[in-house]
Amino acid sequence: MWALCRGGIDRESKLKEGKVGGGWFLPVGLGLVVVDQITKFLVEGRMREGLEVPILPGLFSLTRVHNTGVAFGMAQGNNLLTGLLALGILIFAGWMAREWDWRKRWVQVVAGLVAGGAVGNLIDRMRVGYVIDFLDFHYGRWSWPAFNVADAAISIGVGVLVLSWVVGQSPESK
């Protein structure tokens, strides 16, 4: 995908090799960024930090959290680590664009989820200096760290990748 931006690439031959994305990567990635940013904008405009709004009492709430760390609140306040992680995810997305068999629709969707999630959280870090999390699942004394749409997309994308490797359906070109 990145190579197409430079020009001079024969798109048809790359498609036959399975090295260039078809119609799902960009819509999934861009759609995810839009949904992620809209949900964060709504939370930011309507909730103060720490406010909890029960949706399913005892199970699910909307709770505004400012995450200066990495996924699920780990390594709070470490901007270098979070920046390197975002850069690593974007490099991984670029690698996916070069090495995976883009004739498989699920590969395009997974790549869009991972890249879109990384971009959504990177926008937050650049705009306000932290990621806005708000989806808060809990039961009794157990609580999962708050997360957002971008985090969910990255987690789902990586989960599908791990599952694909476990069951022998590698996304790489053969």
N, C-alpha and C positions, 0 to 999 in steps of 0.2 A: 504494500500500500504506500509506504513512504517513498519507495523508488518511483512510483508514478508521478509524484509531485516534482521530481527532478526532470521529468521529460525524457524522451528518447527511448522509452521502454515499449517494446512490442506487446501490447496488452493481450492480444489474442493468443500468442504463444505462451505467455505467462498463465493465462486462464487454463489452457490445455494442460500445463504442468501442475495446475492446482496451487499456484503460488500467489494469486491475487484474489482479493475478496470480491464477492458478488454483491448481491443486493441487500444483505442483512447487517453487516458490520456497522456501517455509518448510521443507518436509521436507529438501530438498537443503542449504539453509543451516544448519539446526539439526543435521542429521546430520553435516555436515562439521565443525562446531564440536565435536561430541561425539567423533568419531573423532580429530580433531586433538589435543584435550586429553587423551584416553586415551593416545595414542601418546607425547605429551610427558611425561605422568605416569609412564609405564613407563620411559622413558629417564631421567628425572630420578631415579627411585627405584632404578635398577639400574646406572647408569653415572656415573662421575665425569667432570668436564669434561676433554676431550682424549682420553679413552679411545677406542680404535678397535677394533671387533670386525669382522673380515673375514667377509663373507657369501659373496661371489664373489671370491676372492683376485685381486688385480690389477685389479678392475673396480668392485666395490661393497662398501662397509663401512658399518656404523653407527658414527658418530663424534659424540660429544656436543660441541656448540659453543654458546657463549653469544654471541648476535648482538645487539649494542647499536646496530647501524646499520640500514640499510634492506635491501632485497632483496639477496641474495647477498653480504652482508657489507660493502657499500659504506657510507661515511660512518660508521664506527664511533664510538660515543660521542656521537652528535649526537641527543640526546633530543628537541629541538625539531623537527628535521627529521622524525624518525620519527613523532612525534605528529601533525604536520601532514599527513604522508603518509597515516596511518591515517584521520584526519579527512576528507581528500580522497577516499579510497576509499569511506568511508561516505556522503559527499555524492553521489558518483557512483552508488552503489547506490540512493540516494533518487531521483536523477534517472532512473535506469533504471525505477524503479517508476512514475514519472509519465509518461514519454515513450515507452516501448517498447510494442510490440504484444504484450500478454500472452496473446493467443490462440495464439501460437506456443510450443509446449512447450520448444523449445531456448532460447528467450529466458528463460523461467522458470528453467531449469537453469543457464544461464550467470550470471544475476543471483544465484542462490543460491550458486554457487561463489565469485564475487567477494565478496559480502557475508559469507558464512561464513568465508572465508579471512581477511578483514580483521578480523572479530570474534575469530577464534582467536588471531591474533598480538597483537591489542590486549589480550586477556585476559592473555597472558604478560607484556606490558610493564607492565600495572597490577599483576600479582601478584608478579613477581620482578624487574622492571626491565630485562629483556632477553627476546629470543625464543630459545627452545630449538630449535636445528637439529640434525639427526642423520642425514639421508640424504646419503651422501657417495659420489659417483661419480668414478672416476679411472681413468686408463690410462697406464702408464709415468710420464712426468714431467708429463703433463697431469692437471689436477684441476679439476672443477667445484666451485664453492663449495657447502658443505653447505646443505641446505634442509630444510623440513618439509612436512607434509601441507597446511597452510594456504597456504604459498608455492606449492606445486604447483597447488592449486586456483585461486588467483588467476592464475597464469601460463597455465593451460589456459583459463580463462574469457576472459582478455584475448586470448589467441591465437585462440580461436574468433571473438571479436568482430572482430578485424583481418581474419581470413580471410573472414568474412561480408561485410564492407565491400568487400574486394577482389573477391569474386565477385558482388557486387551484391545480396546478400540482407540488406539493412539491417534491424536489429531495430526501428527506429522505426515508429510507426503511420503508415499512409499516409493 
